[in-house]
Amino acid sequence: ANNLDMKPHIIGISGNMGARKTTLTEQLSQEQHSSYLTWDDFDEISISPDAYIAWSKRGENYAEWNYPKLAEALKTLKQEKPIPAQPKPPPNSRPYIIFDAPLGRLHQQTGRYIDTWIHLKVPLDVSLCRWLLRDYEKPDKTKTELLAELTFYLNASRPLFDDTQFKNAADLLIDGMKPI
């Protein structure tokens, strides 16, 4: 079958903060002449747990992340219907949609549309460093805020970054330390 007869194949990319999900998503999109979606673009019109630590202690119910507009966008793309305000892919585009999907298929609402799930594995120290470098290079961030963030990570949030279940469930693991 040629590409015109194929339904779009959605590639979901997950990984910890600083794993370079968005960077890989954008690069793959360019190289494959494909459209892409990012989870973060839907944050403001979606519902996520208020307190991630409490969410984790309750059992990490991924249904608490309610992203209906993102799920609808993925469904629409899967059915090859245009999305309002979504750039139209080039005429010879490959039938891929690259999806920056931090929760992978563990988030059933959006994960059910993922055909291939790639998880970027990165050591936790590298993930933390990339994340802090990205967020704290901004001039409005203070040393006090940085120290508070590091203290919170050590005392409370570190377990949230255990991605063992993602590594075990993904279709493909990629070493996030390699160049994009």
Disulfide bonds with the S-S distance in Angstrom:
none
